[in-house]
């Protein structure tokens, strides 16, 4: 029998949403793309960096379409599949939609990963899709130098209740549904410097966060005071927050001390454990961010930390914040918190 490599993360140059192109590179690539004005039923395209495309079918229905895939963030094949699937489904939920079906996207280095491991990756993805109530109805696979897995997801949304990253209003409060620090934990786990007990605890924290479905996004679309929503993934809180600021033509003020952090992350960040993507993210958009003069460097890095299958960032009128928090916590997002607000001004973020 062939001697297969079983440590998935050793076969990839990066992991999870940390392997995304940097925000600056992506903007440069997309700058020359044609506009979507010739397609009036395309309600959401590429113009504002939103989470998914939305195409209107009729007055009550629109298609939500997205694709998301990445290299392994963990070595366990089943957990890798679960995390990648939850991350892909999140794009539909972030638009206020409900997924209908998924197609698998699979690239594996033949001869380095056992077929049993590949089947286990697919089983992990299918398990999360079953939790979401949808089938994996097909897909496509290739032989690739690095292991890659994800989904293309099709969903439905009411065109009148599409939640974009462009609709925030001045005075809205910002709510974050999941705690931050996935990239920091991933870097710490890969370091090989943790004792076994700490490693087990951090791994459980990472998997619990990254496999938690953002299905509550569909319910939040029915909350009238919710004006905008996006999910926080590879560009970090600052990157995806800036997309909301640019799209809404507003500036955000965020209180660092209000941010929910995954257990142990503050201590790990002080070591410091960080991903290369956090540095790339800051280099891409740091000039649009004003930091408190006494903000410690590790805190800045956490603001840029790539979140694989991260939480929802919700802009809601102040009088609707309690209702949003109630729905989030009822859905199991017990770390959800108000982290700041949107204000008039040129697009930027201020950290206080």
N, C-alpha and C positions, 0 to 999 in steps of 0.2 A: 504493500500500500504506500502511496506517495506520502512524503513528509510535509504535511500542510501547516502553514503558519496559522495559529489560532488567535493571536493577539491582534484584533482588528485595528486598533489605533496605531500600531507599529507600521501598518501598511499605508498610512495616509499622512500627507504633509500638514494637515490641520484637522479640525474636528467640529462637527455640528455647524451652527450658523457662523462660527468663527472663520470658516473657509470661504465666506462670501467675498466678492470683490469689494474693495473699499468704496465708501460713498462717493468720493471724489472721482475715482476711476469710472464708476458706473454712470455718474452724471455726464462725464466726458463722452463715453460711448453712446449714450442715448441722445446726446445733444443734436445729432443730425437726423434723427428718426422723423419720418413724416408725421404731421398731426392727424388726428382722427376725425376732423371736421366733416369729412365726406360720408361719415357713417352716423347719422343722427340718432340711431337707436343704441349706439355704443355709449352708455352713460358714464362709464369709467374706463379710461385707457391708461396709457403710460405717462401722461403729462405730469401728474403730481406724485408719482412714486407710491401710489396706493397699494393695498394688499392684494387685490384681485381685480380682474376685468369684470365688468357688469354690462350685459347686453339685454335690452328690453325686448320682451316677446309681445306683451300686451299691457294694458293698464294695471293689471294685478300681478303680473309675473315677469321676472327678469332672471336671466342665467348669470350665475357667478362662476367664474372659471379661474383656476390658479394652478401653478405647479411649483413644487419645492422639493429639493433633494440636497443631500450633503454627504460628506465622508463621516466615518464613525467618531462619535464623541465618547463612547464607552466600548469595552471589549466584549461584553455579553451580547451575542447576536440577537437574542429575543428582545432585550432592552433597547438595542440600537434600532430595531424595526419599530418598536412602540414609540420611541422618541421621535423618529423621523415622521411617522404617520401623524402623531399629534401635532407636530409643527406644521405640516402641510394643511391639515384640516383647519388650523387656526386662522388661515387667511380668509376662508369663507365666513367663519364666525365673526371675524373682525369687521366684515362688511355688513353685519346684521343678518347674514344668510343662514340657510340650513343645507348641509351637504346631502347629495343624492347618491353619488357613486364615486369611486376612485379608480384610477389606473396606476399600476405600479411602474416605477422607473428604477431600473436595476443595472448597475455596472459592477462587474466583479473581475478581479485578476485571476484568470484560470490557472490552476495548478498551485495557487497559494492559499486558497480557502476551500475547505472541504464542502462538497455539495450539501451535506447535512447542516452545516453552518448557514449556508445560503437559504436553505429551506426554513431554518429557524428565524432568520431575519424577516423573511416574507410572512411567517406565522405571527411574529410580533406585530407587524404592520396590520395584518388582517384582524388581529385581536382588538386593536384600538379602533379600527373601522367598525367592527361588530359592536363595540361599546357605543359608537356614534350612530349605530343603526343603519349602516350602509354596507354594500358589498365592495370588494375589490374585484372589478368586473373584467380585468384584463391588464395589459401593460406591455412593456418592451424591455429587452435585456441586451447588453453588449458585454464583450470582453474589454475591460479597461485596466489601466495600470494601478488604479486605486479603487477600493470598494466604495460604491456610491449607492444610496437607496433613498427613495422618496416617493411622492405621489403626485399625480395630476388629479385635481378634485373638481367636480362639477356640482353646483348647488343652485338653489332657488332663493330669491329674495323679492319682497314687494318693492317695486321701483320707487314708491313714495317713502319707503323707510330704509333706503340704502344709507348706511353710515360710512361716510368717507373720512379722510384725514384733512378735509378742507373746510369743514362747516363750523369750526369752533367760533364762539362769539366772545367779545370782550366781557369780562366778568365771570365767565365760566370757571368752575373749579376743575382741577385735573385729578383724576383718581387712577391709581395703579393697582391692578388686581393681584399680581404675583410679586413676591419678594425678588430682589436682584441678587446676582452673584454666581450665576451658572458658569460663566467663563472662568472666574476665579477658582471655583471648586474643581473644574475640569483641569486647570493648570496644576493645582495642588495634587490631584490624583495621579497625574502623569509624571510628577517629579520623582516619585519613588522614595520620598523622604518622610512619609507619614507612617506612624505605627499602625498596626493592623486594626486596632479598635477605632482609631480616628478615621481610617480609610473606609471602614464599613459604614460608619455613621454618615460621613460626607457623601458616600455613594448613594445611600438610601435617600438622603436629602435631595440630591441631584435628580434621581430617577422619579421621586415623588412629584417634584415640581414640573419636570419636563414631560411627563406623561399625563398630566392633568389637562383634560380637554377644556378649551375655552368656549364650550357650547353655550354658556350663559350669554355670549354676545348676541345670539339670536333673540333672546328674551329682552335684552337691553334695547334692541331696535324698537320695541313697543313702548319704551319709556319716553314720553314726549319731550322732556327737557334735555335729553341727550342729543347733542349737536354734532359730535365728531367722535371717531374711534379709530384706533390702529393697534396692531400688536407690536410689542417690543421684542425684536429679534437681533439679528447680527450687527446692526449699526449701534446698538446700545440705546439706553434711555435718551441720551442727548440727540443721537442721530434721528431716531424716529420722532422724538419731540420736535426737532427742527423741521421735519417734513410737515408736521401739523401746523407749525408756525408759518412756514412759507405758504402752504396751501390756503391757510385762513387769513393771511396777511396781518398777523398779530405777533406779539412777543409773549413769552412765558416766564413766569417767576416760579422757581422750584426751591423748596426748603429741604436741604440735604438731610437734616435731622428727622424729617417726616418720612423719609424713604424706608420702606420695609426691606430688610436684608435677610437672606437665608441664614440659618443658624451656622455660626462659625465663620462667616464670610469676612466680617470686619477684622478678625484676628488674622486670617489668611492673607488678606489684602495688605496688612501692615508688614508682612514678612520681607518682601512683597511677592505674592504670586499674582501673575497677570498673563494674559494672552498677547501674542503679537498683534492680534486684531484690535485690541484696545488702543494700542499706540497708533495703528493705521487710522482708526476711527477719529482720534483726536487730531491727527495731522490733516484729516479731510475737512473738519468743520470747527476746529477750535477757535478760529477767528470770529465765529458767530456766537460765541459763548462768553459771558462775563462771569468770572468766578469770584466768590468772596475772597478778600485779600488774605485771610488767615486759613483758607481751605487747604487741608493737607493733601499731598500729592496722591496718596492712595485713594482718597475720596474722589479726586478727579478721574482716576483710572476706573473706579467702580461706575461712574456715570457713563463711561464709554464701553463698559464690559459687554461683550457680545452675549446675548441671551438666546440660547437655543430653546425653542418652544416657550418663549417668555409670555408675560402677562398682557392684558389689554390696558391701553392708555385711553381713558374716557374723558372727554370734555363735556361737562353737563352744567346747566344753569344751577346757581347756588342753591335754589330752593328745591332742586331735584336730587342733590347729592345724597341725602339720607336714603332715598328710595333706591338709588343705584347701589349704595353700600349694603343695604338690606338684601337686595337680590344677589349680589356677589357672595355675601356671607352665607346666605341660604344655600347657595350652590357649592359651598365648601371652600371658598376663597377667604379664609379667615385672616389672612395677612393684608387684605386690601386696605388702602388708605388714601386719604386726600393728601396730595403731595405739593400742590401749588395752584396757580390760577393763570388764566389768559388775560392779557392787558392790551390796550391800544399801543401801537408803536411798530417800528420796522421789525421784520422777522428776526428773532434772536431769542436766546435763553439766558436768563440771569439766575445764578445759583447763590442763595443766601444761607 
